[in-house]
């Protein structure tokens, strides 16, 4: 493969990555909206915000559905980051709700 | 909202999260497959594997497409984790290819 052919091929593959990333952003926002709804329900009913057992269930769902090529431990670390970001958002929202009381 | 109503509502919302997460896993695997193809093209044409400018383009694409509620800095940190995991996979693959030579 010449360098020019390789660069052309890379351009096509990178457009695919960009398309996948846009879909990932959409899904992450959809997830955030549902997490916000969960936060609202918990605040209204005074259920605990942080439930470690539920996180284990999230990892179990991810792991059961992951058939590769992404290794299981990589998938877990990515979801750790996703949940960590969303937990922080919820915590900030709770703090700002409290400060309005 | 009673505790029982809240728990019922949470169950429905968590099923939505699980569904979103399964779609996320599918997309992450699709992304991994394209990254592997990119790695193959780069190895065949001896182009550099790590290109920091390309990473900036990934963040720019993500940022331009992110209309919230996920904040931009949260989205960036999630994609940092995704790219970091995929870079590690590529590096491991290169090491194992070298050791076969």
N, CA and C atoms of all chains as a GROMACS GRO file, in nm:
protein
  606
    1UNK      N    1   0.085  -0.121   0.000
    1UNK     CA    2   0.000   0.000   0.000
    1UNK      C    3   0.088   0.125   0.000
    2UNK      N    4   0.063   0.216  -0.097
    2UNK     CA    5   0.143   0.339  -0.099
    2UNK      C    6   0.095   0.432   0.014
    3UNK      N    7   0.176   0.535   0.043
    3UNK     CA    8   0.138   0.629   0.149
    3UNK      C    9   0.010   0.702   0.111
    4UNK      N   10  -0.003   0.733  -0.018
    4UNK     CA   11  -0.123   0.804  -0.064
    4UNK      C   12  -0.248   0.716  -0.050
    5UNK      N   13  -0.235   0.589  -0.084
    5UNK     CA   14  -0.349   0.496  -0.068
    5UNK      C   15  -0.386   0.484   0.080
    6UNK      N   16  -0.282   0.472   0.163
    6UNK     CA   17  -0.305   0.457   0.308
    6UNK      C   18  -0.378   0.579   0.363
    7UNK      N   19  -0.337   0.698   0.320
    7UNK     CA   20  -0.400   0.820   0.372
    7UNK      C   21  -0.546   0.829   0.327
    8UNK      N   22  -0.572   0.786   0.204
    8UNK     CA   23  -0.710   0.785   0.155
    8UNK      C   24  -0.794   0.690   0.241
    9UNK      N   25  -0.740   0.570   0.263
    9UNK     CA   26  -0.809   0.468   0.343
    9UNK      C   27  -0.835   0.519   0.486
   10UNK      N   28  -0.733   0.584   0.543
   10UNK     CA   29  -0.747   0.638   0.679
   10UNK      C   30  -0.858   0.742   0.687
   11UNK      N   31  -0.869   0.824   0.581
   11UNK     CA   32  -0.973   0.927   0.577
   11UNK      C   33  -1.112   0.864   0.585
   12UNK      N   34  -1.131   0.754   0.512
   12UNK     CA   35  -1.262   0.686   0.512
   12UNK      C   36  -1.290   0.627   0.650
   13UNK      N   37  -1.188   0.563   0.708
   13UNK     CA   38  -1.207   0.499   0.839
   13UNK      C   39  -1.232   0.604   0.948
   14UNK      N   40  -1.165   0.718   0.937
   14UNK     CA   41  -1.186   0.823   1.038
   14UNK      C   42  -1.325   0.884   1.027
   15UNK      N   43  -1.379   0.890   0.907
   15UNK     CA   44  -1.517   0.939   0.893
   15UNK      C   45  -1.612   0.843   0.964
   16UNK      N   46  -1.580   0.712   0.955
   16UNK     CA   47  -1.662   0.612   1.026
   16UNK      C   48  -1.655   0.634   1.178
   17UNK      N   49  -1.531   0.658   1.227
   17UNK     CA   50  -1.513   0.684   1.372
   17UNK      C   51  -1.594   0.806   1.414
   18UNK      N   52  -1.587   0.912   1.334
   18UNK     CA   53  -1.659   1.035   1.370
   18UNK      C   54  -1.810   1.009   1.377
   19UNK      N   55  -1.858   0.924   1.286
   19UNK     CA   56  -2.001   0.893   1.284
   19UNK      C   57  -2.038   0.812   1.410
   20UNK      N   58  -1.954   0.712   1.444
   20UNK     CA   59  -1.978   0.634   1.566
   20UNK      C   60  -1.975   0.727   1.688
   21UNK      N   61  -1.880   0.819   1.691
   21UNK     CA   62  -1.868   0.909   1.806
   21UNK      C   63  -1.991   0.998   1.822
   22UNK      N   64  -2.047   1.043   1.710
   22UNK     CA   65  -2.169   1.126   1.719
   22UNK      C   66  -2.284   1.044   1.778
   23UNK      N   67  -2.291   0.916   1.739
   23UNK     CA   68  -2.396   0.829   1.797
   23UNK      C   69  -2.370   0.806   1.946
   24UNK      N   70  -2.242   0.792   1.982
   24UNK     CA   71  -2.206   0.775   2.124
   24UNK      C   72  -2.248   0.898   2.205
   25UNK      N   73  -2.223   1.017   2.150
   25UNK     CA   74  -2.261   1.141   2.220
   25UNK      C   75  -2.413   1.144   2.240
   26UNK      N   76  -2.488   1.107   2.136
   26UNK     CA   77  -2.635   1.105   2.149
   26UNK      C   78  -2.678   1.011   2.261
   27UNK      N   79  -2.619   0.891   2.263
   27UNK     CA   80  -2.657   0.793   2.365
   27UNK      C   81  -2.617   0.839   2.505
   28UNK      N   82  -2.499   0.901   2.516
   28UNK     CA   83  -2.455   0.950   2.648
   28UNK      C   84  -2.549   1.058   2.699
   29UNK      N   85  -2.600   1.141   2.607
   29UNK     CA   86  -2.697   1.243   2.650
   29UNK      C   87  -2.831   1.180   2.688
   30UNK      N   88  -2.869   1.075   2.614
   30UNK     CA   89  -2.993   1.005   2.648
   30UNK      C   90  -2.979   0.944   2.788
   31UNK      N   91  -2.860   0.883   2.813
   31UNK     CA   92  -2.834   0.824   2.945
   31UNK      C   93  -2.840   0.931   3.055
   32UNK      N   94  -2.781   1.047   3.026
   32UNK     CA   95  -2.781   1.156   3.125
   32UNK      C   96  -2.924   1.199   3.158
   33UNK      N   97  -3.009   1.207   3.055
   33UNK     CA   98  -3.148   1.248   3.079
   33UNK      C   99  -3.219   1.147   3.170
   34UNK      N  100  -3.195   1.017   3.146
   34UNK     CA  101  -3.261   0.916   3.230
   34UNK      C  102  -3.205   0.922   3.373
   35UNK      N  103  -3.073   0.943   3.385
   35UNK     CA  104  -3.012   0.956   3.519
   35UNK      C  105  -3.073   1.076   3.592
   36UNK      N  106  -3.098   1.184   3.519
   36UNK     CA  107  -3.161   1.302   3.582
   36UNK      C  108  -3.303   1.268   3.631
   37UNK      N  109  -3.375   1.189   3.551
   37UNK     CA  110  -3.510   1.148   3.594
   37UNK      C  111  -3.501   1.062   3.720
   38UNK      N  112  -3.402   0.972   3.722
   38UNK     CA  113  -3.382   0.887   3.840
   38UNK      C  114  -3.354   0.975   3.962
   39UNK      N  115  -3.269   1.076   3.944
   39UNK     CA  116  -3.235   1.168   4.053
   39UNK      C  117  -3.359   1.239   4.106
   40UNK      N  118  -3.447   1.280   4.015
   40UNK     CA  119  -3.570   1.349   4.056
   40UNK      C  120  -3.658   1.256   4.140
   41UNK      N  121  -3.675   1.132   4.092
   41UNK     CA  122  -3.757   1.035   4.166
   41UNK      C  123  -3.698   1.012   4.306
   42UNK      N  124  -3.563   0.999   4.310
   42UNK     CA  125  -3.499   0.972   4.440
   42UNK      C  126  -3.513   1.089   4.536
   43UNK      N  127  -3.499   1.209   4.482
   43UNK     CA  128  -3.513   1.326   4.569
   43UNK      C  129  -3.656   1.339   4.622
   44UNK      N  130  -3.753   1.313   4.532
   44UNK     CA  131  -3.894   1.325   4.574
   44UNK      C  132  -3.932   1.222   4.679
   45UNK      N  133  -3.867   1.104   4.674
   45UNK     CA  134  -3.908   0.997   4.765
   45UNK      C  135  -3.804   0.972   4.874
   46UNK      N  136  -3.699   1.059   4.872
   46UNK     CA  137  -3.592   1.050   4.972
   46UNK      C  138  -3.524   0.913   4.978
   47UNK      N  139  -3.513   0.850   4.862
   47UNK     CA  140  -3.435   0.725   4.854
   47UNK      C  141  -3.287   0.763   4.841
   48UNK      N  142  -3.195   0.674   4.884
   48UNK     CA  143  -3.053   0.709   4.875
   48UNK      C  144  -3.008   0.728   4.730
   49UNK      N  145  -2.924   0.830   4.707
   49UNK     CA  146  -2.878   0.861   4.571
   49UNK      C  147  -2.775   0.758   4.525
   50UNK      N  148  -2.684   0.722   4.613
   50UNK     CA  149  -2.575   0.633   4.574
   50UNK      C  150  -2.606   0.491   4.617
   51UNK      N  151  -2.613   0.399   4.522
   51UNK     CA  152  -2.643   0.259   4.553
   51UNK      C  153  -2.539   0.169   4.485
   52UNK      N  154  -2.435   0.130   4.559
   52UNK     CA  155  -2.326   0.052   4.500
   52UNK      C  156  -2.374  -0.077   4.432
   53UNK      N  157  -2.480  -0.139   4.487
   53UNK     CA  158  -2.530  -0.263   4.427
   53UNK      C  159  -2.582  -0.240   4.286
   54UNK      N  160  -2.644  -0.125   4.265
   54UNK     CA  161  -2.696  -0.092   4.132
   54UNK      C  162  -2.579  -0.080   4.034
   55UNK      N  163  -2.467  -0.025   4.080
   55UNK     CA  164  -2.350  -0.014   3.991
   55UNK      C  165  -2.301  -0.151   3.948
   56UNK      N  166  -2.302  -0.246   4.041
   56UNK     CA  167  -2.262  -0.383   4.005
   56UNK      C  168  -2.356  -0.439   3.898
   57UNK      N  169  -2.485  -0.404   3.907
   57UNK     CA  170  -2.581  -0.451   3.807
   57UNK      C  171  -2.552  -0.390   3.669
   58UNK      N  172  -2.508  -0.264   3.670
   58UNK     CA  173  -2.473  -0.198   3.544
   58UNK      C  174  -2.355  -0.271   3.479
   59UNK      N  175  -2.252  -0.301   3.560
   59UNK     CA  176  -2.136  -0.372   3.505
   59UNK      C  177  -2.175  -0.512   3.455
   60UNK      N  178  -2.266  -0.577   3.528
   60UNK     CA  179  -2.308  -0.712   3.488
   60UNK      C  180  -2.380  -0.707   3.353
   61UNK      N  181  -2.464  -0.605   3.335
   61UNK     CA  182  -2.536  -0.589   3.208
   61UNK      C  183  -2.438  -0.563   3.093
   62UNK      N  184  -2.342  -0.474   3.119
   62UNK     CA  185  -2.242  -0.440   3.017
   62UNK      C  186  -2.160  -0.565   2.980
   63UNK      N  187  -2.116  -0.634   3.084
   63UNK     CA  188  -2.031  -0.750   3.063
   63UNK      C  189  -2.105  -0.862   2.987
   64UNK      N  190  -2.232  -0.885   3.022
   64UNK     CA  191  -2.310  -0.991   2.956
   64UNK      C  192  -2.332  -0.959   2.809
   65UNK      N  193  -2.335  -0.829   2.776
   65UNK     CA  194  -2.366  -0.790   2.639
   65UNK      C  195  -2.241  -0.766   2.555
   66UNK      N  196  -2.125  -0.773   2.618
   66UNK     CA  197  -2.001  -0.742   2.545
   66UNK      C  198  -1.940  -0.866   2.481
   67UNK      N  199  -1.945  -0.872   2.349
   67UNK     CA  200  -1.889  -0.988   2.280
   67UNK      C  201  -1.759  -0.952   2.206
   68UNK      N  202  -1.698  -0.838   2.241
   68UNK     CA  203  -1.570  -0.800   2.184
   68UNK      C  204  -1.585  -0.735   2.048
   69UNK      N  205  -1.477  -0.686   1.991
   69UNK     CA  206  -1.336  -0.704   2.031
   69UNK      C  207  -1.291  -0.621   2.152
   70UNK      N  208  -1.375  -0.533   2.204
   70UNK     CA  209  -1.333  -0.455   2.321
   70UNK      C  210  -1.324  -0.548   2.442
   71UNK      N  211  -1.207  -0.558   2.507
   71UNK     CA  212  -1.195  -0.648   2.622
   71UNK      C  213  -1.286  -0.604   2.738
   72UNK      N  214  -1.329  -0.700   2.818
   72UNK     CA  215  -1.419  -0.673   2.929
   72UNK      C  216  -1.365  -0.569   3.026
   73UNK      N  217  -1.235  -0.576   3.059
   73UNK     CA  218  -1.182  -0.479   3.156
   73UNK      C  219  -1.178  -0.337   3.098
   74UNK      N  220  -1.157  -0.327   2.966
   74UNK     CA  221  -1.161  -0.194   2.903
   74UNK      C  222  -1.303  -0.138   2.909
   75UNK      N  223  -1.401  -0.223   2.876
   75UNK     CA  224  -1.542  -0.179   2.880
   75UNK      C  225  -1.577  -0.133   3.022
   76UNK      N  226  -1.529  -0.210   3.121
   76UNK     CA  227  -1.561  -0.174   3.260
   76UNK      C  228  -1.504  -0.036   3.297
   77UNK      N  229  -1.378  -0.013   3.256
   77UNK     CA  230  -1.317   0.117   3.289
   77UNK      C  231  -1.390   0.232   3.220
   78UNK      N  232  -1.436   0.210   3.096
   78UNK     CA  233  -1.510   0.316   3.026
   78UNK      C  234  -1.642   0.345   3.100
   79UNK      N  235  -1.710   0.240   3.143
   79UNK     CA  236  -1.836   0.261   3.215
   79UNK      C  237  -1.813   0.319   3.356
   80UNK      N  238  -1.699   0.289   3.415
   80UNK     CA  239  -1.666   0.353   3.543
   80UNK      C  240  -1.659   0.504   3.525
   81UNK      N  241  -1.595   0.546   3.414
   81UNK     CA  242  -1.582   0.689   3.385
   81UNK      C  243  -1.721   0.751   3.359
   82UNK      N  244  -1.803   0.680   3.280
   82UNK     CA  245  -1.938   0.730   3.248
   82UNK      C  246  -2.018   0.748   3.377
   83UNK      N  247  -2.016   0.646   3.464
   83UNK     CA  248  -2.095   0.654   3.587
   83UNK      C  249  -2.039   0.760   3.681
   84UNK      N  250  -1.908   0.772   3.684
   84UNK     CA  251  -1.846   0.872   3.770
   84UNK      C  252  -1.889   1.013   3.728
   85UNK      N  253  -1.888   1.039   3.597
   85UNK     CA  254  -1.929   1.171   3.548
   85UNK      C  255  -2.076   1.197   3.583
   86UNK      N  256  -2.159   1.096   3.567
   86UNK     CA  257  -2.302   1.117   3.590
   86UNK      C  258  -2.335   1.131   3.739
   87UNK      N  259  -2.256   1.061   3.823
   87UNK     CA  260  -2.272   1.074   3.968
   87UNK      C  261  -2.236   1.217   4.010
   88UNK      N  262  -2.128   1.269   3.952
   88UNK     CA  263  -2.087   1.407   3.985
   88UNK      C  264  -2.196   1.506   3.946
   89UNK      N  265  -2.256   1.487   3.828
   89UNK     CA  266  -2.365   1.576   3.785
   89UNK      C  267  -2.479   1.574   3.885
   90UNK      N  268  -2.516   1.452   3.929
   90UNK     CA  269  -2.626   1.438   4.024
   90UNK      C  270  -2.594   1.504   4.157
   91UNK      N  271  -2.468   1.488   4.201
   91UNK     CA  272  -2.426   1.546   4.328
   91UNK      C  273  -2.434   1.699   4.320
   92UNK      N  274  -2.386   1.753   4.207
   92UNK     CA  275  -2.390   1.899   4.189
   92UNK      C  276  -2.534   1.949   4.189
   93UNK      N  277  -2.621   1.870   4.124
   93UNK     CA  278  -2.762   1.909   4.118
   93UNK      C  279  -2.824   1.909   4.259
   94UNK      N  280  -2.789   1.807   4.339
   94UNK     CA  281  -2.842   1.800   4.474
   94UNK      C  282  -2.794   1.917   4.558
   95UNK      N  283  -2.665   1.951   4.543
   95UNK     CA  284  -2.609   2.064   4.619
   95UNK      C  285  -2.683   2.192   4.583
   96UNK      N  286  -2.708   2.213   4.452
   96UNK     CA  287  -2.772   2.338   4.411
   96UNK      C  288  -2.918   2.339   4.456
   97UNK      N  289  -2.983   2.221   4.464
   97UNK     CA  290  -3.121   2.216   4.513
   97UNK      C  291  -3.124   2.252   4.661
   98UNK      N  292  -3.027   2.193   4.734
   98UNK     CA  293  -3.019   2.222   4.878
   98UNK      C  294  -3.000   2.371   4.903
   99UNK      N  295  -2.910   2.432   4.823
   99UNK     CA  296  -2.878   2.571   4.850
   99UNK      C  297  -2.995   2.664   4.818
  100UNK      N  298  -3.093   2.611   4.740
  100UNK     CA  299  -3.212   2.692   4.711
  100UNK      C  300  -3.316   2.681   4.823
  101UNK      N  301  -3.295   2.582   4.914
  101UNK     CA  302  -3.396   2.559   5.019
  101UNK      C  303  -3.387   2.667   5.128
  102UNK      N  304  -4.512   1.115   4.621
  102UNK     CA  305  -4.485   0.981   4.567
  102UNK      C  306  -4.449   0.884   4.681
  103UNK      N  307  -4.521   0.770   4.690
  103UNK     CA  308  -4.489   0.673   4.795
  103UNK      C  309  -4.359   0.601   4.761
  104UNK      N  310  -4.301   0.532   4.859
  104UNK     CA  311  -4.177   0.459   4.834
  104UNK      C  312  -4.200   0.350   4.731
  105UNK      N  313  -4.317   0.287   4.738
  105UNK     CA  314  -4.350   0.180   4.644
  105UNK      C  315  -4.364   0.233   4.501
  106UNK      N  316  -4.428   0.348   4.487
  106UNK     CA  317  -4.439   0.409   4.353
  106UNK      C  318  -4.301   0.447   4.300
  107UNK      N  319  -4.219   0.503   4.391
  107UNK     CA  320  -4.084   0.545   4.350
  107UNK      C  321  -4.004   0.425   4.303
  108UNK      N  322  -4.014   0.314   4.374
  108UNK     CA  323  -3.936   0.195   4.336
  108UNK      C  324  -3.982   0.139   4.201
  109UNK      N  325  -4.113   0.145   4.178
  109UNK     CA  326  -4.166   0.100   4.049
  109UNK      C  327  -4.112   0.189   3.937
  110UNK      N  328  -4.118   0.319   3.959
  110UNK     CA  329  -4.069   0.417   3.860
  110UNK      C  330  -3.919   0.396   3.834
  111UNK      N  331  -3.842   0.374   3.942
  111UNK     CA  332  -3.697   0.351   3.927
  111UNK      C  333  -3.669   0.227   3.842
  112UNK      N  334  -3.751   0.123   3.863
  112UNK     CA  335  -3.734  -0.001   3.786
  112UNK      C  336  -3.748   0.024   3.636
  113UNK      N  337  -3.847   0.106   3.600
  113UNK     CA  338  -3.869   0.137   3.458
  113UNK      C  339  -3.751   0.218   3.403
  114UNK      N  340  -3.707   0.317   3.480
  114UNK     CA  341  -3.596   0.403   3.435
  114UNK      C  342  -3.466   0.324   3.423
  115UNK      N  343  -3.445   0.230   3.515
  115UNK     CA  344  -3.322   0.150   3.510
  115UNK      C  345  -3.322   0.054   3.391
  116UNK      N  346  -3.441   0.009   3.352
  116UNK     CA  347  -3.448  -0.075   3.232
  116UNK      C  348  -3.406   0.008   3.110
  117UNK      N  349  -3.446   0.137   3.112
  117UNK     CA  350  -3.406   0.227   3.001
  117UNK      C  351  -3.253   0.244   2.999
  118UNK      N  352  -3.194   0.262   3.119
  118UNK     CA  353  -3.048   0.278   3.128
  118UNK      C  354  -2.979   0.152   3.074
  119UNK      N  355  -3.030   0.035   3.113
  119UNK     CA  356  -2.967  -0.090   3.068
  119UNK      C  357  -2.972  -0.102   2.916
  120UNK      N  358  -3.084  -0.055   2.859
  120UNK     CA  359  -3.099  -0.061   2.712
  120UNK      C  360  -3.000   0.035   2.645
  121UNK      N  361  -2.988   0.155   2.700
  121UNK     CA  362  -2.892   0.253   2.646
  121UNK      C  363  -2.750   0.195   2.658
  122UNK      N  364  -2.719   0.132   2.772
  122UNK     CA  365  -2.584   0.078   2.793
  122UNK      C  366  -2.552  -0.034   2.693
  123UNK      N  367  -2.652  -0.116   2.660
  123UNK     CA  368  -2.628  -0.222   2.561
  123UNK      C  369  -2.596  -0.160   2.425
  124UNK      N  370  -2.666  -0.052   2.392
  124UNK     CA  371  -2.636   0.017   2.265
  124UNK      C  372  -2.496   0.080   2.270
  125UNK      N  373  -2.460   0.135   2.388
  125UNK     CA  374  -2.325   0.193   2.404
  125UNK      C  375  -2.218   0.086   2.382
  126UNK      N  376  -2.240  -0.033   2.440
  126UNK     CA  377  -2.143  -0.142   2.425
  126UNK      C  378  -2.129  -0.178   2.277
  127UNK      N  379  -2.242  -0.186   2.206
  127UNK     CA  380  -2.236  -0.219   2.063
  127UNK      C  381  -2.153  -0.115   1.987
  128UNK      N  382  -2.178   0.013   2.017
  128UNK     CA  383  -2.106   0.119   1.946
  128UNK      C  384  -1.957   0.120   1.982
  129UNK      N  385  -1.927   0.093   2.109
  129UNK     CA  386  -1.785   0.089   2.150
  129UNK      C  387  -1.712  -0.025   2.079
  130UNK      N  388  -1.781  -0.136   2.059
  130UNK     CA  389  -1.719  -0.246   1.985
  130UNK      C  390  -1.703  -0.213   1.836
  131UNK      N  391  -1.802  -0.141   1.783
  131UNK     CA  392  -1.792  -0.098   1.642
  131UNK      C  393  -1.672  -0.003   1.628
  132UNK      N  394  -1.657   0.088   1.726
  132UNK     CA  395  -1.544   0.181   1.724
  132UNK      C  396  -1.411   0.105   1.732
  133UNK      N  397  -1.408   0.003   1.819
  133UNK     CA  398  -1.285  -0.076   1.835
  133UNK      C  399  -1.247  -0.144   1.704
  134UNK      N  400  -1.349  -0.197   1.634
  134UNK     CA  401  -1.321  -0.265   1.505
  134UNK      C  402  -1.261  -0.167   1.404
  135UNK      N  403  -1.314  -0.044   1.399
  135UNK     CA  404  -1.262   0.054   1.303
  135UNK      C  405  -1.120   0.096   1.344
  136UNK      N  406  -1.098   0.112   1.476
  136UNK     CA  407  -0.964   0.147   1.525
  136UNK      C  408  -0.864   0.036   1.486
  137UNK      N  409  -0.908  -0.089   1.494
  137UNK     CA  410  -0.821  -0.200   1.453
  137UNK      C  411  -0.788  -0.193   1.304
  138UNK      N  412  -0.887  -0.157   1.223
  138UNK     CA  413  -0.862  -0.142   1.079
  138UNK      C  414  -0.762  -0.030   1.055
  139UNK      N  415  -0.778   0.080   1.130
  139UNK     CA  416  -0.684   0.193   1.117
  139UNK      C  417  -0.543   0.147   1.153
  140UNK      N  418  -0.532   0.068   1.260
  140UNK     CA  419  -0.402   0.016   1.302
  140UNK      C  420  -0.338  -0.069   1.194
  141UNK      N  421  -0.420  -0.152   1.129
  141UNK     CA  422  -0.368  -0.238   1.021
  141UNK      C  423  -0.313  -0.153   0.906
  142UNK      N  424  -0.392  -0.051   0.865
  142UNK     CA  425  -0.347   0.037   0.756
  142UNK      C  426  -0.216   0.106   0.794
  143UNK      N  427  -0.208   0.153   0.919
  143UNK     CA  428  -0.087   0.225   0.962
  143UNK      C  429   0.035   0.134   0.966
  144UNK      N  430   0.013   0.011   1.013
  144UNK     CA  431   0.127  -0.082   1.018
  144UNK      C  432   0.175  -0.117   0.878
  145UNK      N  433   0.079  -0.137   0.787
  145UNK     CA  434   0.116  -0.174   0.650
  145UNK      C  435   0.190  -0.061   0.579
  146UNK      N  436   0.158   0.063   0.615
  146UNK     CA  437   0.218   0.175   0.542
  146UNK      C  438   0.321   0.249   0.626
  147UNK      N  439   0.348   0.194   0.745
  147UNK     CA  440   0.446   0.252   0.838
  147UNK      C  441   0.420   0.398   0.872
  148UNK      N  442   0.291   0.433   0.879
  148UNK     CA  443   0.254   0.567   0.928
  148UNK      C  444   0.258   0.566   1.080
  149UNK      N  445   0.281   0.683   1.144
  149UNK     CA  446   0.288   0.684   1.291
  149UNK      C  447   0.154   0.643   1.354
  150UNK      N  448   0.160   0.562   1.460
  150UNK     CA  449   0.038   0.513   1.525
  150UNK      C  450  -0.028   0.626   1.604
  151UNK      N  451   0.052   0.703   1.676
  151UNK     CA  452  -0.004   0.805   1.764
  151UNK      C  453   0.001   0.941   1.697
  152UNK      N  454  -0.116   1.002   1.678
  152UNK     CA  455  -0.123   1.134   1.614
  152UNK      C  456  -0.207   1.228   1.701
  153UNK      N  457  -0.139   1.309   1.784
  153UNK     CA  458  -0.212   1.396   1.877
  153UNK      C  459  -0.312   1.488   1.807
  154UNK      N  460  -0.279   1.534   1.686
  154UNK     CA  461  -0.370   1.625   1.615
  154UNK      C  462  -0.503   1.556   1.585
  155UNK      N  463  -0.496   1.428   1.553
  155UNK     CA  464  -0.619   1.354   1.524
  155UNK      C  465  -0.707   1.348   1.650
  156UNK      N  466  -0.644   1.336   1.767
  156UNK     CA  467  -0.722   1.333   1.891
  156UNK      C  468  -0.796   1.465   1.911
  157UNK      N  469  -0.730   1.575   1.877
  157UNK     CA  470  -0.798   1.705   1.888
  157UNK      C  471  -0.920   1.710   1.796
  158UNK      N  472  -0.906   1.647   1.677
  158UNK     CA  473  -1.020   1.645   1.584
  158UNK      C  474  -1.136   1.561   1.641
  159UNK      N  475  -1.101   1.454   1.711
  159UNK     CA  476  -1.206   1.371   1.774
  159UNK      C  477  -1.282   1.455   1.878
  160UNK      N  478  -1.208   1.527   1.962
  160UNK     CA  479  -1.274   1.610   2.064
  160UNK      C  480  -1.359   1.720   1.998
  161UNK      N  481  -1.308   1.777   1.888
  161UNK     CA  482  -1.383   1.883   1.820
  161UNK      C  483  -1.514   1.828   1.765
  162UNK      N  484  -1.510   1.708   1.710
  162UNK     CA  485  -1.632   1.644   1.656
  162UNK      C  486  -1.732   1.618   1.769
  163UNK      N  487  -1.682   1.564   1.879
  163UNK     CA  488  -1.768   1.533   1.995
  163UNK      C  489  -1.831   1.663   2.048
  164UNK      N  490  -1.748   1.764   2.064
  164UNK     CA  491  -1.792   1.890   2.122
  164UNK      C  492  -1.896   1.958   2.032
  165UNK      N  493  -1.874   1.956   1.901
  165UNK     CA  494  -1.967   2.020   1.807
  165UNK      C  495  -2.102   1.950   1.807
  166UNK      N  496  -2.100   1.822   1.837
  166UNK     CA  497  -2.226   1.745   1.829
  166UNK      C  498  -2.296   1.735   1.964
  167UNK      N  499  -2.232   1.784   2.070
  167UNK     CA  500  -2.289   1.767   2.204
  167UNK      C  501  -2.380   1.886   2.241
  168UNK      N  502  -2.510   1.859   2.247
  168UNK     CA  503  -2.604   1.967   2.282
  168UNK      C  504  -2.661   1.948   2.423
  169UNK      N  505  -2.596   1.864   2.505
  169UNK     CA  506  -2.636   1.846   2.644
  169UNK      C  507  -2.754   1.751   2.659
  170UNK      N  508  -2.791   1.719   2.781
  170UNK     CA  509  -2.751   1.781   2.908
  170UNK      C  510  -2.611   1.742   2.959
  171UNK      N  511  -2.542   1.649   2.893
  171UNK     CA  512  -2.408   1.613   2.939
  171UNK      C  513  -2.314   1.732   2.915
  172UNK      N  514  -2.248   1.785   3.019
  172UNK     CA  515  -2.159   1.901   2.998
  172UNK      C  516  -2.039   1.863   2.909
  173UNK      N  517  -1.989   1.961   2.838
  173UNK     CA  518  -1.878   1.940   2.746
  173UNK      C  519  -1.755   1.878   2.811
  174UNK      N  520  -1.721   1.923   2.933
  174UNK     CA  521  -1.600   1.870   2.996
  174UNK      C  522  -1.620   1.724   3.039
  175UNK      N  523  -1.745   1.688   3.075
  175UNK     CA  524  -1.772   1.547   3.109
  175UNK      C  525  -1.759   1.460   2.983
  176UNK      N  526  -1.815   1.508   2.873
  176UNK     CA  527  -1.806   1.433   2.747
  176UNK      C  528  -1.659   1.414   2.709
  177UNK      N  529  -1.580   1.520   2.726
  177UNK     CA  530  -1.438   1.512   2.689
  177UNK      C  531  -1.366   1.405   2.774
  178UNK      N  532  -1.395   1.404   2.905
  178UNK     CA  533  -1.328   1.306   2.991
  178UNK      C  534  -1.369   1.163   2.956
  179UNK      N  535  -1.495   1.144   2.918
  179UNK     CA  536  -1.539   1.009   2.877
  179UNK      C  537  -1.466   0.967   2.749
  180UNK      N  538  -1.454   1.058   2.654
  180UNK     CA  539  -1.383   1.023   2.530
  180UNK      C  540  -1.232   1.007   2.551
  181UNK      N  541  -1.177   1.078   2.649
  181UNK     CA  542  -1.035   1.057   2.683
  181UNK      C  543  -1.016   0.912   2.726
  182UNK      N  544  -1.110   0.864   2.810
  182UNK     CA  545  -1.101   0.724   2.859
  182UNK      C  546  -1.116   0.626   2.741
  183UNK      N  547  -1.214   0.654   2.653
  183UNK     CA  548  -1.238   0.565   2.538
  183UNK      C  549  -1.111   0.559   2.451
  184UNK      N  550  -1.054   0.675   2.420
  184UNK     CA  551  -0.936   0.675   2.333
  184UNK      C  552  -0.816   0.613   2.402
  185UNK      N  553  -0.805   0.635   2.533
  185UNK     CA  554  -0.694   0.578   2.607
  185UNK      C  555  -0.701   0.425   2.602
  186UNK      N  556  -0.821   0.370   2.623
  186UNK     CA  557  -0.836   0.224   2.619
  186UNK      C  558  -0.802   0.170   2.480
  187UNK      N  559  -0.847   0.240   2.377
  187UNK     CA  560  -0.824   0.189   2.241
  187UNK      C  561  -0.678   0.204   2.197
  188UNK      N  562  -0.613   0.309   2.249
  188UNK     CA  563  -0.469   0.326   2.222
  188UNK      C  564  -0.391   0.211   2.286
  189UNK      N  565  -0.428   0.175   2.408
  189UNK     CA  566  -0.361   0.065   2.478
  189UNK      C  567  -0.378  -0.066   2.398
  190UNK      N  568  -0.500  -0.090   2.348
  190UNK     CA  569  -0.523  -0.211   2.268
  190UNK      C  570  -0.431  -0.215   2.146
  191UNK      N  571  -0.421  -0.098   2.078
  191UNK     CA  572  -0.337  -0.090   1.958
  191UNK      C  573  -0.190  -0.114   1.991
  192UNK      N  574  -0.148  -0.056   2.105
  192UNK     CA  575  -0.007  -0.071   2.146
  192UNK      C  576   0.022  -0.218   2.175
  193UNK      N  577  -0.070  -0.283   2.246
  193UNK     CA  578  -0.050  -0.426   2.278
  193UNK      C  579  -0.044  -0.510   2.151
  194UNK      N  580  -0.131  -0.473   2.054
  194UNK     CA  581  -0.131  -0.546   1.927
  194UNK      C  582   0.001  -0.528   1.853
  195UNK      N  583   0.055  -0.405   1.854
  195UNK     CA  584   0.184  -0.379   1.788
  195UNK      C  585   0.296  -0.458   1.854
  196UNK      N  586   0.294  -0.461   1.988
  196UNK     CA  587   0.398  -0.534   2.061
  196UNK      C  588   0.394  -0.682   2.024
  197UNK      N  589   0.270  -0.738   2.017
  197UNK     CA  590   0.261  -0.881   1.989
  197UNK      C  591   0.300  -0.909   1.843
  198UNK      N  592   0.276  -0.812   1.752
  198UNK     CA  593   0.316  -0.830   1.612
  198UNK      C  594   0.469  -0.830   1.602
  199UNK      N  595   0.529  -0.734   1.676
  199UNK     CA  596   0.676  -0.724   1.676
  199UNK      C  597   0.738  -0.855   1.726
  200UNK      N  598   0.679  -0.909   1.834
  200UNK     CA  599   0.742  -1.025   1.895
  200UNK      C  600   0.730  -1.149   1.807
  201UNK      N  601   0.638  -1.142   1.707
  201UNK     CA  602   0.626  -1.255   1.614
  201UNK      C  603   0.728  -1.245   1.500
  202UNK      N  604   0.793  -1.127   1.486
  202UNK     CA  605   0.885  -1.108   1.372
  202UNK      C  606   1.018  -1.181   1.398
   0.00000   0.00000   0.00000
